[in-house]
Amino acid sequence: MRAIAFFATVCVAILVTSQSQAQDAAAGEKVFAKCKACHVVD
């Protein structure tokens, strides 16, 4: 039962944080500025 509760909590946390970060384009540009030395957006 504890494993199910833990798994559900982790899933909710991932969903909430990914949605909030996906809507902030300026923050995404800042993060990608650190990564663009090795990665390219097509």
Backbone bond lengths (Angstrom), bond angles and torsions (degrees), N, CA, C in turn:
res aa  C-N    CA-C-N  psi(-1)  N-CA   C-N-CA  omega(-1)  CA-C   N-CA-C  phi
1 M - - - 1.454 - - 1.524 110.53 -
2 R 1.330 116.83 -38.34 1.467 119.83 -179.58 1.525 110.52 -66.97
3 A 1.325 116.62 -34.30 1.465 120.36 179.73 1.524 110.62 -66.13
4 I 1.310 116.81 -39.60 1.465 120.53 178.65 1.522 110.34 -66.13
5 A 1.304 117.54 -42.74 1.465 121.16 178.77 1.526 110.56 -64.09
6 F 1.319 116.86 -41.35 1.464 120.77 178.19 1.525 110.36 -63.87
7 F 1.321 117.57 -46.24 1.459 122.22 179.71 1.525 110.94 -61.00
8 A 1.316 117.47 -42.94 1.462 121.20 178.94 1.527 110.93 -64.14
9 T 1.313 117.47 -40.67 1.463 121.72 178.61 1.522 111.02 -63.76
10 V 1.309 116.96 -43.41 1.465 120.97 179.11 1.527 110.39 -64.12
11 C 1.315 117.50 -42.90 1.472 120.99 179.23 1.519 111.50 -61.67
12 V 1.297 117.62 -44.27 1.466 121.32 179.11 1.521 110.27 -64.55
13 A 1.313 117.37 -42.17 1.464 120.75 179.72 1.520 111.05 -62.69
14 I 1.307 117.71 -41.27 1.467 121.15 179.03 1.521 110.37 -65.55
15 L 1.307 117.36 -43.48 1.466 120.31 -179.56 1.519 111.80 -64.13
16 V 1.312 117.25 -42.48 1.466 121.18 -177.70 1.521 110.78 -67.75
17 T 1.320 117.84 -45.22 1.462 119.91 -177.30 1.514 112.03 -71.85
18 S 1.312 118.59 -36.39 1.463 119.58 -179.07 1.519 111.08 -69.27
19 Q 1.309 118.69 -34.77 1.458 121.27 178.82 1.517 111.14 -70.24
20 S 1.306 117.92 -38.51 1.458 119.70 -178.40 1.520 111.08 -71.50
21 Q 1.310 118.35 -34.23 1.454 121.23 179.24 1.518 111.68 -77.33
22 A 1.307 117.92 -29.11 1.457 121.12 -176.84 1.522 112.02 -68.15
23 Q 1.305 118.97 -20.74 1.450 121.98 -175.88 1.518 113.19 -96.98
24 D 1.313 118.86 1.96 1.457 121.71 -178.49 1.527 109.23 -109.73
25 A 1.338 116.57 89.69 1.460 121.65 -175.58 1.525 111.77 -65.93
26 A 1.311 117.78 -37.28 1.466 120.58 -179.24 1.528 110.86 -64.38
27 A 1.310 116.53 -40.28 1.466 119.91 177.92 1.523 110.45 -67.11
28 G 1.314 116.91 -36.42 1.460 120.70 177.58 1.517 112.13 -64.13
29 E 1.324 116.31 -39.23 1.461 119.91 177.67 1.527 111.16 -64.71
30 K 1.327 116.94 -38.88 1.468 120.75 177.79 1.525 111.03 -63.84
31 V 1.310 116.13 -44.16 1.458 120.23 -179.28 1.524 109.91 -65.74
32 F 1.326 116.69 -43.15 1.462 119.47 -178.11 1.520 111.79 -68.33
33 A 1.311 118.08 -26.47 1.464 120.43 177.89 1.526 110.59 -58.94
34 K 1.324 117.23 -31.97 1.463 121.34 177.51 1.530 111.17 -74.23
35 C 1.316 117.47 -26.24 1.466 122.03 -172.82 1.521 113.37 -97.38
36 K 1.340 117.56 -15.94 1.461 119.00 -170.71 1.522 114.15 -69.84
37 A 1.317 118.60 -9.16 1.462 120.10 174.90 1.533 110.74 -65.40
38 C 1.319 116.79 -32.81 1.466 120.63 -177.74 1.524 113.68 -111.70
39 H 1.334 117.96 -18.37 1.459 121.45 -173.63 1.520 110.43 -122.65
40 V 1.333 115.72 152.28 1.459 121.88 -178.95 1.523 108.47 -130.25
41 V 1.332 116.62 139.54 1.454 121.39 174.15 1.517 107.39 -90.54
42 D 1.314 116.58 126.06 1.473 120.46 -179.79 1.499 111.41 -84.98
